[in-house]
Amino acid sequence: MVRFIHASDLHLGAAFEGIWATSPEVAEVLARSTYDALDAIVKLARDESAAFVLLAGDTCNRAEGNLRAHLALRKAARELQESGIALFIVFGNHDYLAPGRPDLDWPENCTVFGSDASEPVIVSTDAGEAAVFGLSYGRRDEKQNLALRYPAPPGDLFSIGLLHTACGPVSGHASYAPCTVEDLVARGYDYWALGHVHARAVLRPSSPAIAYPGNPQGLNPNETGPRGCLLVSVDDRKNPTIEFRETDAVRWCIEDVDITGMQRDQDLQDALEARLTELQGHGRPSLVRFRLVGRGPLHRLTSATSDLSDFEEHLRASGSGAHPIVWTESIRVLTQPDMDMEARRQSEDLLGDFLRIADDLRSSDERIAELAAKLAGEAKKPLQEIGLDAAWIGPERVREWLAQAEWMGADRLIRAED
């Protein structure tokens, strides 16, 4: 039985700029986390007696410079070599083969595929031989369907295609080196080790197996839950068994806290602190985004920016001193006024007009996308000054802000009626 590790999108050297502006201590933990995840992959390969490790692109966060990341990758290759484990690497849109990238010697066990066509590499294992082929990006914005350039594999060996690609429609990722499942099936490989998409997905379980491992370490609040790589075991009939293994050192979490029934500030503080204690019991550093939901008397408190900032600072001070760290990334307000919003939306008055206009805006995917693009571009510097990373601003975040604006506006209009 051949066993190998399939990993991708480590993004060694990721900057976490928004966190540095708010908490350098926590940012340092995050900056180490991608390197810790690489160490976990090496350990897993050793513990599971893997024959080789596949890294499917964006292992480093930047193509140029970023020497620390490339040195860490070479160190991992040497550690794998000491255990007789081969390493195969392709570079993607973040770490493409750009002029000015670090020029390092790689150990003999390591194959770095270039951007030009070549022959598959044959790797010998105790259980037999396997063939591995890959193509790296020669430029960041690779728009060609690279899968069509993969040569026919040796028919008698278990064959692997290593590719950084947007296979089919992908959410939240640029369409680099786009291909389809049908393109991959037609090439005749037994396993496609894909990278680029940070969410784990098995597109086909066999004949051929096509899989994204997701990233080994979450990089932002949208990448919640366990992160890791895939351990693949192949039997004598070329049937793969794909298992997920956790490698993340820091975990991002989203926690919903319902204000329904709460009457006092203390009720909300108690609920938030209880969630922090619960997360601390998980035994690993965590970054949590709280989402306040429901409706009730505390809606007006949660709509007050200064009060929320005070809660955030209090929770950050409590969590940063804990072991392990449980740090509050933000408190998002999704609460609603203590009234029937849908009924008021139908009313023929100023409040009804306001609510209908707000609903039309939030329902337009095109206008939401335009707002997100403007905020991520034109407002990048102001956002960083208040501890927000423009890279995290997407349609979901814009809709949250618009919902908050709607509820705050509704509150003001209701108070004017009174």
C-alpha positions as CSV (number, residue, x, y, z in Angstrom):
1,M,0.0,0.0,0.0
2,V,1.4,3.4,-1.1
3,R,0.8,6.3,1.4
4,F,1.3,9.9,0.7
5,I,0.4,13.4,2.1
6,H,-1.4,15.9,0.0
7,A,-1.2,19.5,1.2
8,S,-1.6,23.0,-0.3
9,D,-1.9,26.7,0.4
10,L,0.3,27.0,3.5
11,H,1.0,30.7,2.7
12,L,4.2,30.7,4.7
13,G,5.0,34.3,5.6
14,A,1.4,35.6,5.6
15,A,1.5,39.1,7.0
16,F,-1.8,39.3,9.0
17,E,-1.5,43.1,8.7
18,G,-4.9,43.9,10.3
19,I,-4.0,42.0,13.5
20,W,-0.6,43.6,13.8
21,A,-2.3,47.0,14.0
22,T,-4.5,45.8,16.9
23,S,-2.4,43.2,18.8
24,P,1.2,42.5,17.8
25,E,1.4,39.7,20.4
26,V,-1.5,37.8,18.8
27,A,-0.2,38.6,15.3
28,E,3.1,37.0,16.2
29,V,1.2,33.8,17.2
30,L,-0.6,33.9,13.9
31,A,2.6,34.5,11.9
32,R,4.2,31.4,13.5
33,S,1.1,29.3,12.9
34,T,1.8,28.7,9.2
35,Y,5.3,27.4,10.0
36,D,3.8,25.3,12.8
37,A,1.4,23.8,10.3
38,L,4.3,22.9,8.0
39,D,6.1,21.2,11.0
40,A,2.8,19.3,11.6
41,I,2.8,18.0,8.0
42,V,6.4,16.8,8.3
43,K,5.6,15.0,11.6
44,L,2.4,13.4,10.1
45,A,4.4,12.1,7.1
46,R,6.9,10.6,9.5
47,D,4.4,9.1,11.9
48,E,2.3,7.6,9.0
49,S,5.4,6.3,7.1
50,A,4.3,8.2,4.0
51,A,6.4,7.6,0.9
52,F,6.1,11.2,-0.3
53,V,4.5,14.6,0.3
54,L,2.8,16.7,-2.3
55,L,2.6,20.5,-2.0
56,A,0.1,21.9,-4.5
57,G,1.0,25.5,-4.7
58,D,1.0,28.8,-2.7
59,T,3.2,27.2,-0.1
60,C,4.8,30.6,0.3
61,N,2.7,33.8,0.5
62,R,4.9,35.8,-1.9
63,A,7.0,35.0,-4.9
64,E,9.7,37.7,-4.4
65,G,11.7,38.0,-1.3
66,N,10.1,36.1,1.6
67,L,13.4,34.3,2.3
68,R,12.3,33.1,5.8
69,A,9.5,31.1,4.1
70,H,11.7,29.5,1.5
71,L,14.3,28.6,4.1
72,A,11.6,27.0,6.2
73,L,10.4,25.0,3.2
74,R,13.9,23.8,2.5
75,K,14.4,22.8,6.1
76,A,11.2,20.7,5.9
77,A,12.5,19.1,2.8
78,R,15.7,18.1,4.6
79,E,13.8,16.7,7.5
80,L,11.7,14.6,5.2
81,Q,14.9,13.4,3.4
82,E,16.3,12.2,6.8
83,S,13.2,9.9,7.0
84,G,13.5,8.7,3.4
85,I,10.4,10.7,2.3
86,A,10.3,12.4,-1.1
87,L,8.8,15.9,-1.6
88,F,7.1,17.2,-4.7
89,I,6.3,20.9,-5.1
90,V,4.5,23.1,-7.6
91,F,4.2,26.9,-7.2
92,G,0.9,28.8,-7.7
93,N,-0.3,32.3,-8.1
94,H,1.2,33.6,-4.8
95,D,4.6,31.9,-5.1
96,Y,5.0,31.7,-8.9
97,L,8.4,31.4,-10.5
98,A,9.1,35.1,-10.6
99,P,12.5,36.8,-11.1
100,G,13.9,37.8,-7.8
101,R,12.6,34.8,-5.8
102,P,15.2,33.2,-3.4
103,D,17.7,31.1,-5.3
104,L,18.3,28.1,-3.0
105,D,19.6,24.5,-3.4
106,W,17.1,21.8,-2.7
107,P,17.9,18.4,-1.3
108,E,17.9,15.4,-3.6
109,N,14.6,14.1,-2.3
110,C,12.8,17.3,-3.4
111,T,11.4,17.8,-6.9
112,V,10.3,21.3,-7.8
113,F,8.3,21.3,-11.0
114,G,9.0,24.1,-13.4
115,S,6.5,25.9,-15.7
116,D,7.6,24.0,-18.8
117,A,6.5,20.6,-19.9
118,S,8.6,17.6,-18.8
119,E,8.2,13.9,-18.0
120,P,6.5,12.5,-14.9
121,V,8.9,11.7,-12.1
122,I,8.9,8.1,-11.0
123,V,9.1,7.6,-7.2
124,S,10.0,4.2,-5.7
125,T,8.3,3.0,-2.5
126,D,8.3,-0.2,-0.5
127,A,4.9,-1.0,-2.0
128,G,5.9,-0.2,-5.6
129,E,6.3,2.8,-7.9
130,A,4.2,5.8,-8.5
131,A,4.4,8.6,-11.2
132,V,4.1,12.3,-10.3
133,F,3.8,15.2,-12.7
134,G,3.2,18.9,-12.1
135,L,3.5,22.4,-13.6
136,S,4.3,25.6,-11.6
137,Y,3.0,29.0,-12.5
138,G,5.4,31.1,-14.6
139,R,3.3,34.2,-13.8
140,R,0.8,35.3,-11.1
141,D,-2.3,35.6,-13.2
142,E,-2.1,32.3,-15.0
143,K,-5.2,32.1,-17.3
144,Q,-4.3,29.0,-19.4
145,N,-5.9,25.6,-18.7
146,L,-2.6,24.0,-17.5
147,A,-4.3,20.6,-17.2
148,L,-4.4,20.3,-21.0
149,R,-0.6,20.4,-20.9
150,Y,-0.2,17.4,-18.6
151,P,1.4,14.4,-20.5
152,A,-0.2,11.0,-20.7
153,P,0.9,9.1,-17.6
154,P,2.5,5.7,-17.5
155,G,-0.3,3.2,-17.8
156,D,1.0,0.6,-15.3
157,L,1.8,3.0,-12.4
158,F,-0.4,4.8,-10.0
159,S,-0.2,8.3,-11.5
160,I,-0.7,11.7,-9.8
161,G,-1.2,15.1,-11.3
162,L,-0.1,18.0,-9.0
163,L,-1.9,21.2,-10.0
164,H,-2.8,24.6,-8.6
165,T,-6.1,25.4,-10.3
166,A,-9.6,26.7,-10.1
167,C,-11.5,23.5,-11.0
168,G,-15.0,24.4,-12.0
169,P,-16.8,27.4,-10.4
170,V,-15.0,28.3,-7.1
171,S,-16.2,30.8,-4.5
172,G,-13.9,33.4,-3.0
173,H,-11.0,32.6,-5.3
174,A,-9.7,34.0,-8.6
175,S,-10.1,31.7,-11.6
176,Y,-6.4,30.9,-12.1
177,A,-5.4,28.0,-14.5
178,P,-9.1,27.2,-14.8
179,C,-10.2,23.7,-15.7
180,T,-13.1,21.3,-15.3
181,V,-13.5,17.9,-13.7
182,E,-14.0,16.5,-17.2
183,D,-10.6,18.0,-18.3
184,L,-8.9,16.2,-15.4
185,V,-10.7,12.9,-16.0
186,A,-9.7,12.9,-19.7
187,R,-6.0,13.1,-18.9
188,G,-5.9,9.5,-17.5
189,Y,-4.3,10.1,-14.1
190,D,-5.4,8.2,-11.0
191,Y,-5.2,11.0,-8.5
192,W,-5.4,14.8,-8.9
193,A,-3.7,16.7,-6.1
194,L,-5.2,20.1,-6.4
195,G,-4.4,23.4,-4.7
196,H,-5.7,27.0,-4.7
197,V,-9.1,26.6,-3.0
198,H,-8.8,26.9,0.8
199,A,-11.9,24.8,1.6
200,R,-11.5,21.1,1.7
201,A,-13.3,19.2,-1.0
202,V,-13.2,15.8,-2.7
203,L,-14.6,16.4,-6.2
204,R,-14.4,12.7,-7.1
205,P,-13.5,9.9,-4.7
206,S,-11.9,7.6,-7.4
207,S,-11.3,6.9,-11.1
208,P,-9.7,9.4,-10.8
209,A,-9.8,10.8,-7.3
210,I,-9.8,14.6,-7.5
211,A,-9.3,16.5,-4.2
212,Y,-8.6,19.9,-2.6
213,P,-7.1,19.5,0.9
214,G,-8.0,23.0,1.9
215,N,-5.3,25.1,3.7
216,P,-3.3,23.6,6.6
217,Q,-3.8,26.8,8.7
218,G,-6.8,29.2,8.6
219,L,-5.7,32.7,7.5
220,N,-8.7,34.9,8.3
221,P,-12.1,34.9,10.0
222,N,-13.8,33.3,7.1
223,E,-11.6,30.2,7.3
224,T,-13.1,28.6,10.4
225,G,-13.0,25.1,11.9
226,P,-10.3,22.4,11.6
227,R,-7.7,22.9,8.9
228,G,-5.2,20.4,7.7
229,C,-4.1,18.1,4.9
230,L,-5.0,14.7,3.3
231,L,-3.5,11.3,4.1
232,V,-4.0,9.1,1.0
233,S,-3.6,5.3,1.1
234,V,-3.6,3.5,-2.2
235,D,-4.2,-0.3,-2.4
236,D,-2.9,-2.8,-5.0
237,R,-5.8,-2.1,-7.3
238,K,-5.1,1.7,-7.4
239,N,-8.1,2.5,-5.1
240,P,-7.3,5.5,-2.9
241,T,-8.6,6.0,0.6
242,I,-8.6,9.7,1.5
243,E,-8.5,10.8,5.2
244,F,-8.4,14.3,6.6
245,R,-5.8,15.1,9.3
246,E,-5.7,18.3,11.3
247,T,-2.5,20.5,11.2
248,D,-3.7,23.9,12.3
249,A,-1.9,25.6,15.2
250,V,-4.5,28.4,15.6
251,R,-8.2,28.1,15.0
252,W,-10.6,30.7,13.8
253,C,-14.1,30.5,15.2
254,I,-17.4,32.2,14.8
255,E,-19.7,32.2,17.8
256,D,-23.3,33.4,17.7
257,V,-24.7,34.9,21.0
258,D,-28.4,35.5,21.1
259,I,-29.5,38.6,23.0
260,T,-33.2,37.5,23.1
261,G,-34.3,37.6,26.8
262,M,-31.3,39.7,27.9
263,Q,-32.1,42.8,29.9
264,R,-28.8,44.1,31.2
265,D,-25.2,44.8,30.0
266,Q,-24.1,42.2,32.6
267,D,-26.2,39.5,30.8
268,L,-24.3,40.1,27.6
269,Q,-20.9,40.2,29.3
270,D,-21.6,36.9,31.1
271,A,-22.6,35.2,27.9
272,L,-19.5,36.4,26.0
273,E,-17.1,35.4,28.8
274,A,-18.7,32.0,29.1
275,R,-18.0,31.4,25.4
276,L,-14.3,32.5,25.8
277,T,-13.9,30.0,28.7
278,E,-15.4,27.2,26.6
279,L,-13.0,27.9,23.7
280,Q,-10.1,28.0,26.0
281,G,-11.0,24.5,27.1
282,H,-10.3,23.3,23.5
283,G,-6.6,23.5,24.3
284,R,-5.4,25.5,21.3
285,P,-5.0,29.2,20.5
286,S,-8.2,30.5,19.0
287,L,-9.4,33.7,17.4
288,V,-13.1,34.3,17.7
289,R,-15.6,36.5,15.9
290,F,-18.7,37.0,18.0
291,R,-22.0,37.6,16.2
292,L,-24.8,39.1,18.3
293,V,-28.1,37.9,17.0
294,G,-31.8,38.0,18.1
295,R,-33.9,40.9,19.1
296,G,-34.6,42.6,22.5
297,P,-33.9,45.5,24.7
298,L,-30.2,45.2,24.3
299,H,-30.3,46.0,20.6
300,R,-29.8,49.7,21.3
301,L,-26.7,48.9,23.4
302,T,-25.3,46.6,20.7
303,S,-25.8,49.4,18.1
304,A,-23.7,51.8,20.1
305,T,-20.1,51.6,18.6
306,S,-18.4,52.9,21.7
307,D,-20.1,50.3,23.9
308,L,-19.1,47.5,21.6
309,S,-15.5,48.8,21.5
310,D,-15.4,48.6,25.3
311,F,-16.7,45.0,25.3
312,E,-14.1,44.1,22.6
313,E,-11.2,45.6,24.6
314,H,-12.4,43.9,27.8
315,L,-12.6,40.5,26.1
316,R,-9.3,40.9,24.4
317,A,-7.6,41.7,27.6
318,S,-9.1,38.7,29.3
319,G,-8.3,36.3,26.4
320,S,-4.8,37.5,25.6
321,G,-3.7,36.7,29.2
322,A,-5.2,33.2,29.0
323,H,-3.3,30.0,28.1
324,P,-3.9,29.2,25.4
325,I,-4.8,32.6,23.9
326,V,-8.4,33.1,23.0
327,W,-8.5,36.5,21.3
328,T,-11.6,38.3,20.2
329,E,-11.2,39.4,16.6
330,S,-14.4,41.4,16.6
331,I,-18.0,41.6,17.7
332,R,-20.5,41.8,14.9
333,V,-24.0,43.1,15.4
334,L,-26.8,41.2,13.6
335,T,-29.4,42.0,16.2
336,Q,-32.7,43.6,15.4
337,P,-34.8,46.3,17.0
338,D,-37.6,45.1,19.3
339,M,-40.2,45.5,16.7
340,D,-41.7,43.7,13.6
341,M,-39.3,45.0,10.9
342,E,-41.2,43.2,8.1
343,A,-44.5,44.8,9.1
344,R,-42.9,48.2,9.2
345,R,-41.2,47.6,5.9
346,Q,-44.7,47.5,4.3
347,S,-45.9,50.7,5.9
348,E,-46.5,53.8,3.8
349,D,-44.4,56.2,5.7
350,L,-40.8,57.5,5.9
351,L,-39.7,54.4,7.9
352,G,-41.3,52.1,5.4
353,D,-39.6,53.9,2.5
354,F,-36.2,53.7,4.3
355,L,-36.5,50.0,5.0
356,R,-37.6,49.1,1.4
357,I,-34.6,51.0,0.0
358,A,-32.2,49.3,2.4
359,D,-33.7,45.9,1.5
360,D,-33.3,46.6,-2.3
361,L,-29.6,47.5,-1.8
362,R,-28.8,44.4,0.3
363,S,-30.6,42.1,-2.2
364,S,-28.5,43.3,-5.2
365,D,-25.5,41.0,-5.6
366,E,-24.0,43.4,-8.2
367,R,-24.2,46.5,-6.0
368,I,-22.9,44.6,-3.0
369,A,-19.9,43.4,-5.1
370,E,-19.3,47.0,-6.2
371,L,-19.3,48.3,-2.6
372,A,-17.0,45.5,-1.5
373,A,-14.5,46.3,-4.3
374,K,-14.5,50.0,-3.5
375,L,-14.0,49.4,0.2
376,A,-11.2,47.0,-0.4
377,G,-9.5,49.4,-2.7
378,E,-10.2,53.0,-1.9
379,A,-10.6,52.5,1.8
380,K,-7.7,50.2,2.4
381,K,-5.6,52.6,4.5
382,P,-8.4,53.9,6.7
383,L,-9.5,50.4,7.4
384,Q,-6.0,49.3,8.4
385,E,-5.8,52.3,10.8
386,I,-8.8,50.9,12.7
387,G,-7.5,47.3,12.7
388,L,-9.4,45.9,9.7
389,D,-7.7,44.1,6.9
390,A,-9.1,45.1,3.5
391,A,-8.5,41.6,2.2
392,W,-11.2,40.3,4.5
393,I,-13.9,42.6,3.2
394,G,-16.3,40.6,1.0
395,P,-20.0,40.6,0.2
396,E,-20.8,39.0,3.6
397,R,-19.1,41.8,5.5
398,V,-20.7,44.5,3.4
399,R,-24.2,42.9,3.9
400,E,-23.5,42.9,7.7
401,W,-22.6,46.6,7.6
402,L,-25.7,47.5,5.6
403,A,-27.9,45.5,8.0
404,Q,-26.4,47.4,10.9
405,A,-27.0,50.7,9.1
406,E,-30.6,49.7,8.4
407,W,-31.3,48.9,12.0
408,M,-29.5,52.0,13.3
409,G,-31.5,54.1,10.9
410,A,-34.7,52.4,11.9
411,D,-33.9,53.1,15.5
412,R,-33.4,56.8,14.9
413,L,-36.6,57.1,12.9
414,I,-38.6,55.3,15.6
415,R,-37.2,57.6,18.3
416,A,-38.2,60.6,16.0
417,E,-41.7,59.2,15.9
418,D,-41.8,59.1,19.7
